Amino acid sequence: MTRWILLILVGLALSGCQIIEPRYPGGPSGQSERVEVIERGTRAPDERAARPSADGRVARQVAFPADEYATLSKRGSAAISGRLTIGGRPMADRSVSVAPITTYSAEAAEQALAGRAVEPADPRARAYTHTTRTDADGRFRLNGLPAGEFYVSSSARDPVSGQTRVIIQQVSLGNGQSRRIELSR
């Protein structure tokens, strides 16, 4: 089961969600953050049919967009910190991924929110994904991030229901900016 969750997180880290616009008016600096949460195994209302392979993974429909990734930086001076909680309880030792929002990452995020894992991402996309683990209090920090639009994602088992929850939050970062977020359900 841990392997399955890790694979979902890797897929999320290497994916972006086309159905979520990169910016939303109304928050600080004219932007607010959007969090998407879905229980694994439930279906998103606008979900298109997808057939899993023998290992339970959905084949990617979007080819790796080398030109789109070529415009992105891999490192920078920005940072994201925060806390992962489910039902108010901190989630310790969970992977947290930060991936740029691209057409490629959008597909995997959409599938993850629908409760499905996609086939492993292209290794070229992984070079742009930053990961860390939460501490005993569910806290995490990632330094050296470039400026841009990102998905911050994780998953954890709800201690009350036992269901695995996937959480994806969209974040905009400027050069040298430090953002604090709450990944919670």
N, C-alpha and C positions, 0 to 999 in steps of 0.2 A: 504494500500500500504506500509506503514511503517513497518508493521508486516512482509510482504513478504520480504522486503529488509533485515530486521533483521534476518529472517530465512536463507536467502542466506548467510549473513555474518557468522552466526553461522556454517552453513554447510562448508563454506570456512575455517573457523578457525579450524574446526575439520577434515579437509581434506588435502590431498597433491596431487600433480599432477604427476602421473607416466610418463607422456609424456614429462616432463621437467626434464632434468638431474640435479642433485644437484650442480654440479660445471661446470663452463665454463672457458676455458683458455682465457688469454688476459687482464684481469682486474688487479686491485691492488692485490698483493699477488697471482698472477696467476689466479685470479677469476674475473669475471664480473657478474653483476646482470642482470637478464632477467625479463622483465615486460610483462605480458599478459593482454590484454584488449579486451573486446568484448561487443557489445551492447546486452542487454538482448533481447532475442527473435530471434537473428540471429543464424545461425548454423555454427559450426566449420567445416572446410573442411573434417576432418577425423572422424566426429562424427558417433558413432554407434547408431542404433535405440534404443530409450528408451521410455517406455510407462509410462506416469505419472499416479499417483493414482487419486482418486476423489478429493483430496485436491491440486492436481497439482504437487506433489512431486514424484520424481523418486526413486524407491526402490534401496537400496544399493546392489551391487553385491559382494562387498568385506566384509567378516566378520571381526569383530574387532580382530586385531592381538595382543593378550595379550602379547605374547613373545616379539614381536617387541617393544611394548611400555614399557615393563619391563626393557629394556636396556637404556631408556631415563631418564634424570633428569627432575624434575618439576621446580626447582628453580636454580638460579646461580647468577653470578656477572656481567653478560653482560647487555647491554642496546641498545635499538633502539629508535631513535627519527627521526622526519621528518615532512613532510607537505603533505596534501592531496589537490590536485587542479584538477579541470576539466576546460578545456579551459582557463587556466591561472587564474581562480577564485578560491579562497580558499573555501573549503567545511567545514562549521562549524557543530559541534555537530553530527559528523558521527562516527560510530563504526569502530575501527581498530583492527584487530585480528592478532596474531602471533601464528602460529601452527607449530609443527615439521613436517618435510616432512617424511611421512610414506606411505605405500601402501594404508592404509585406508584413509588418508587425500588426497592422489592423486586422488582417485575416485571422491570425492566431488569437488575438484578444477576443474577437467576436466568437470564435469557436470555444474558447475557454469559458467565456461568460454563459455559453449555451451548455456547458457541462461536458464538452468534448476536448480531447487533446489532439493536436495536429502532429503530423510527422515531424521529426527533428528538423530544426532550422538549418539553413545554409551556414557553414562555418564563417563565412564572410560577415553575416549579420551578427554573430556572437561577438565579434571583435568590437562592436559598438555597444554591447550590453554590459552594464555594471551590476555586480551582485554583492550582497553581504548577508550576514545572518543576524537575527535579533539576539539580544542578551537575555538574561534571566527575567528581566522586567519588560521584555517585548520591545526594547529600544533598539534603534539602528541608526547608522550614519554612513553616508557615502560621500567622499571628497573627490576632487579632480574631475568633476563632470563638466562637459562643454555646455555652452548656452544652447537653448532650443526647447522644443516641446517633447515631453516624455510621458511614458506610462510608468507608474510605480506600481508594482504588483506583488502579491503574495497570496498564499492560501493557508488555511489552518482548519482543523477539525473543531467544530462548535462543541464546547464541553457539555452543553445541555442536550442538544439534539443528536450529536454524533455525526452530523452532516459536515462534509467538507465545504468550506466557503472559499470562493475565489474573490479577491478584492483587487480592483484596478482603479487607480486614481490618476488623473491627468494633471500634469504640472508643467508650468512654463518657468524656465530659468534664464536669467541674464548672466552675462560675464561677471564672475566674482560674487554672484548672489548666493545667499544661503537661505533655504526654505525649510520650514518645519511643517510636517504634515501628520495627520492621524489616519492610519489605515485601520478602520474599525467597522464593526458590524454589530 
